[in-house]
Every structure is written in structure tokens, then in C-alpha cells.
Amino acid sequence: MKTLKTTLLILLITATTLAQDCSTFYPFTPGAVTTVTSYDKKDKVIGTQETTIKEVATIDGYTTANATAILKDKKGDTITETDFKVTCKNDGVEIDIASIMSPDLFEQFRGMETDISGTNVILPNNLTVGDNLPDADMLMKIDMSGITMNMTVTMTDRKVTAQEQLTTPAGTFDCYVIEYTSKVKMGMARTGKAKQWIAKGVGLVKQIDYNKKGKITGSSLLTAFSK
């Protein structure tokens, strides 16, 4: 790419500018790396997710960031590595819901063949306290020695509830707070609540998960960020 010098340099600058314009909250910079650490209800580390933006391209009018997420357990061993896309659409971005799931969820099915589908998480570029956001859902089919089990995860009643400043090991960020109802069903259903802190140019900074009684069941925190 670099050998084409001026022509491709201009294209690269143009693509980067378009990417920055199309996404307010999610980083659309090639080489950007975010590390989110997940914790259990006792604040002990469960695992990490390191996400790297590999490339950004505009095709048929839509700008897409191709990313790779590596999920690791608490010992640092890789659970799974997956590629996903974040696409700018309708003055916001659509994020693959599987890319924001806790490593603990995938740890349960380590070594098993899984097939994931669902509705992407939509994050508008312009957020205002009081905004209601679209629902999202994920269906995971797990092959257990020839027997297929289905698990569904849904995010409903998503609403922007506040603006707060938050400090993490990765820095201090001005965030919008999004709260929603979560439901995980695999045979039996488990319902709870979640609270997210989202920062411009970074994405998820923090998340706390609660059970239906309001007790904390786990959390995630941005512990490193570079671009």
C-alpha cells in the first residue's frame, strides 16, 4: 500500500476522514486496540477481550470497520478469536452483538462448535438523555456431540439515562449512560438489568450487570486503549 505513495495516501486520508465522520462513539481508526476486562460479582477477573480494528473500507456508500476480537480467560489463555464488522448506517453504527458479550459466556462452550446470528446493536451518533434505543438479540446454536442446543440473549428497553465522567486504568472519559433489560434463555430464562458507560471515539468504557433483584452479577471495564 505504501509503495503507491501519493495516490493511496490521499485515499487513505479520505477514508479515515469519512470513517471519523460516520462514527461518533465507535473507533474507526485502523490499528486502534481496546482491552476490556470482565469481573465476577466478587470483582475477581473472569477474562479479557482485546479488540483490534484491522481495516476500514467504504463500499456501496457504507463505511465498515473490520475488527478482530480475542477473548481470553483469567489465566490469559485464548478462549476464542473472532472477526466481526461494525458498519456506519443511518447516522450511527451497527455492532455485532456477539462482540460485546462477556468472555464468561463463551467460556462455557469452549471447544464446542457454535453458530451465532441475531440483530445488531444500534448506537446513534447523537445521543441525548431520555433517548430510547432499538432492541438487539443474539441466537447461539451450540453443537454438543451431535445434539444442538439453542441459547438466546436479548437487550430490550434500552434508554440513555445520564451523562457522567468516568476514570479507568485507560484514562478519564466523558460518557453517556445507557441502561437496558437483559434476558438469557437456554432452557430456563434469566432476566436482569445492565448499565453501560459509552464514550466518544472509544465505545464501551464500563458495564455493570444486575440480576432481577438488583444485585450485581458481574462487570466489565476498559483497562487499555490505544489508536
Summary of the structure (lengths in Angstrom):
residues: 227
radius of gyration: 17.9
end to end distance: 19.6
largest distance: 59.7
contacts: 679
relative contact order: 0.16
helix: 13%
strand: 62%
